[in-house]
Amino acid sequence: MEQIKAYLDQIADISQSDWEYFTSKLEPRFFSKKTIFLRQNEVENHISFIESGVVRLFIPKEDPSKEITFGFCFKDEFVSAYDSFLTQSPTAYQLQALSDTKMMSITYGDLQLVYKHTELGNLIGRLTAERLFLIKSKREQNLLHLSAEERYLNLFKERPELLKEVPLKYISSYIGVTSQALSRIRKRL
């Protein structure tokens, strides 16, 4: 609870009553390393704040080496299959804990109550949407405008924790190259 409070305090002043109402709706969840905790075609029912661990967002394929990793979330970040959460329709991708992951989660129904009864809920919803949009937009622009080597260097500069905590096969998928191509890029640098 301390981490999520510190995170939210950086953004806005939160009244004690809003904080108490919000936290009464949070539930702790823990996932062991490699656990897929949201599967393709399931409906996302949570927005979660990661207290520890790393989560991968990916599109599964029959051949696991062809999976498409398109996002990572780390400690002190919100995670959700947000499009599925908003529409309450099945997701086209999966969420996987890459390490033991502890999070505080709120359900769709409870978040609607928080929206209705507090100012905090609207703030969390807007900030989550903005953050996810900016990450998606930046990734799309990088894929369109930068070479694979430039995407790797940017990733190394902007998210050094990613390279320490995430297997290279997922990083190669994230920047849109094969594992062999990433290996060649790393040798050149």
C-alpha positions as CSV (number, residue, x, y, z in Angstrom):
1,M,0.0,0.0,0.0
2,E,2.9,2.3,0.8
3,Q,4.2,2.2,-2.8
4,I,0.9,2.9,-4.5
5,K,0.3,5.8,-2.0
6,A,3.7,7.3,-2.8
7,Y,3.1,6.9,-6.5
8,L,-0.3,8.6,-6.4
9,D,1.0,11.4,-4.0
10,Q,3.4,12.5,-6.7
11,I,0.5,13.1,-9.0
12,A,-2.2,14.7,-6.8
13,D,-3.3,15.5,-3.3
14,I,-5.6,12.7,-2.2
15,S,-8.1,13.2,0.6
16,Q,-8.0,10.7,3.4
17,S,-11.6,9.7,2.7
18,D,-10.9,9.0,-1.0
19,W,-7.7,7.1,-0.1
20,E,-9.6,4.9,2.5
21,Y,-12.4,4.2,0.0
22,F,-10.0,3.4,-2.8
23,T,-7.8,1.1,-0.6
24,S,-10.9,-0.8,0.7
25,K,-11.4,-2.0,-2.9
26,L,-7.8,-3.2,-3.5
27,E,-6.9,-6.8,-3.3
28,P,-3.4,-8.2,-3.1
29,R,-2.5,-10.8,-5.8
30,F,0.7,-12.8,-6.2
31,F,1.9,-14.6,-9.3
32,S,4.9,-16.9,-9.5
33,K,7.5,-16.5,-12.2
34,K,6.3,-17.6,-15.7
35,T,2.6,-17.6,-14.7
36,I,0.2,-16.4,-17.4
37,F,-2.4,-14.7,-15.3
38,L,-4.6,-13.4,-18.2
39,R,-5.1,-15.6,-21.2
40,Q,-6.1,-14.8,-24.7
41,N,-9.9,-14.6,-25.1
42,E,-10.5,-13.9,-21.4
43,V,-12.0,-10.6,-20.2
44,E,-9.6,-8.4,-18.2
45,N,-11.3,-7.6,-14.9
46,H,-8.4,-5.8,-13.1
47,I,-6.2,-2.9,-13.1
48,S,-3.2,-3.6,-11.0
49,F,-0.3,-1.7,-9.5
50,I,2.9,-3.7,-9.5
51,E,4.6,-3.7,-6.1
52,S,7.4,-6.0,-7.2
53,G,8.1,-8.0,-10.3
54,V,7.9,-7.7,-14.1
55,V,5.0,-8.4,-16.4
56,R,5.1,-9.1,-20.1
57,L,2.2,-8.4,-22.6
58,F,2.3,-10.7,-25.6
59,I,0.4,-12.2,-28.4
60,P,0.7,-16.0,-28.2
61,K,1.5,-18.2,-31.2
62,E,1.4,-22.0,-31.7
63,D,5.1,-21.9,-32.0
64,P,6.3,-20.1,-28.8
65,S,9.4,-18.8,-30.6
66,K,7.0,-16.7,-32.8
67,E,5.2,-15.0,-29.9
68,I,5.0,-11.2,-30.2
69,T,6.0,-9.3,-27.1
70,F,4.7,-5.8,-27.2
71,G,5.0,-4.5,-23.7
72,F,6.6,-4.8,-20.3
73,C,5.5,-3.4,-16.9
74,F,7.7,-3.0,-13.8
75,K,7.5,-2.2,-10.2
76,D,5.6,1.0,-9.4
77,E,3.6,0.9,-12.6
78,F,0.0,0.0,-13.5
79,V,-0.7,-3.0,-15.7
80,S,-3.8,-4.2,-17.4
81,A,-5.1,-5.5,-20.7
82,Y,-6.6,-2.1,-20.7
83,D,-8.6,-2.3,-24.0
84,S,-10.3,-5.5,-22.7
85,F,-10.8,-3.9,-19.3
86,L,-12.5,-0.8,-20.8
87,T,-14.8,-2.7,-23.1
88,Q,-15.2,-5.8,-21.0
89,S,-14.6,-7.9,-24.0
90,P,-12.1,-10.8,-24.6
91,T,-8.5,-9.8,-25.0
92,A,-6.4,-10.7,-28.0
93,Y,-3.2,-11.1,-25.9
94,Q,-1.9,-12.4,-22.6
95,L,-0.2,-11.1,-19.5
96,Q,2.6,-13.1,-17.9
97,A,4.7,-12.7,-14.7
98,L,8.4,-12.9,-15.8
99,S,9.4,-13.0,-12.2
100,D,7.6,-13.5,-8.9
101,T,5.1,-10.6,-9.0
102,K,3.2,-9.0,-6.3
103,M,0.4,-6.5,-7.1
104,M,-2.5,-4.6,-5.7
105,S,-5.6,-4.9,-8.0
106,I,-9.0,-3.4,-8.3
107,T,-11.8,-5.0,-10.3
108,Y,-13.8,-3.3,-13.0
109,G,-16.9,-3.1,-10.9
110,D,-15.1,-1.7,-7.9
111,L,-13.3,0.9,-10.0
112,Q,-16.7,2.0,-11.3
113,L,-17.7,2.6,-7.7
114,V,-14.5,4.5,-7.0
115,Y,-15.1,6.7,-10.1
116,K,-18.6,7.4,-8.8
117,H,-17.7,8.2,-5.2
118,T,-14.3,9.8,-5.3
119,E,-12.1,12.2,-7.3
120,L,-9.2,9.7,-7.0
121,G,-10.8,7.1,-9.2
122,N,-11.1,9.4,-12.2
123,L,-7.5,10.5,-11.7
124,I,-6.3,6.9,-11.7
125,G,-8.3,6.0,-14.8
126,R,-7.1,9.0,-16.7
127,L,-3.5,8.5,-15.8
128,T,-3.5,4.8,-16.6
129,A,-5.1,5.6,-20.0
130,E,-2.6,8.3,-20.7
131,R,0.4,6.2,-19.7
132,L,-0.7,3.3,-21.8
133,F,-1.4,5.5,-24.8
134,L,2.0,7.2,-24.6
135,I,3.9,3.9,-24.4
136,K,1.9,2.5,-27.3
137,S,2.4,5.6,-29.5
138,K,6.1,5.8,-28.8
139,R,6.6,2.1,-29.6
140,E,4.7,2.5,-32.9
141,Q,6.7,5.5,-33.9
142,N,10.0,3.7,-33.0
143,L,9.0,0.7,-35.1
144,L,8.2,3.0,-38.1
145,H,11.1,5.4,-37.9
146,L,14.1,3.7,-36.2
147,S,16.4,0.9,-37.3
148,A,16.5,-2.2,-35.1
149,E,19.9,-1.1,-33.7
150,E,18.4,2.4,-32.8
151,R,15.4,0.7,-31.2
152,Y,17.7,-1.5,-29.1
153,L,19.9,1.5,-28.1
154,N,16.9,3.6,-27.1
155,L,15.6,0.7,-25.1
156,F,18.9,0.3,-23.3
157,K,19.0,4.1,-22.6
158,E,15.4,4.5,-21.5
159,R,14.7,1.3,-19.7
160,P,18.0,-0.2,-18.5
161,E,16.0,-2.4,-16.0
162,L,14.4,-4.1,-18.9
163,L,17.7,-5.4,-20.2
164,K,18.7,-6.7,-16.7
165,E,15.4,-8.4,-15.9
166,V,13.9,-9.6,-19.2
167,P,15.2,-12.5,-21.3
168,L,16.7,-11.5,-24.7
169,K,14.2,-13.5,-26.7
170,Y,11.4,-11.2,-25.4
171,I,13.5,-8.1,-26.0
172,S,14.2,-9.2,-29.6
173,S,10.4,-9.7,-30.2
174,Y,9.7,-6.3,-28.6
175,I,12.0,-4.4,-30.9
176,G,10.8,-6.5,-33.9
177,V,13.8,-8.6,-34.8
178,T,14.8,-12.2,-34.5
179,S,17.0,-13.4,-31.6
180,Q,19.8,-13.9,-34.1
181,A,19.5,-10.4,-35.4
182,L,19.6,-9.0,-31.8
183,S,22.7,-11.1,-31.1
184,R,24.4,-9.5,-34.1
185,I,23.4,-6.0,-33.0
186,R,24.7,-6.7,-29.5
187,K,28.1,-7.9,-31.0
188,R,28.5,-4.7,-33.0
189,L,28.0,-2.5,-30.0
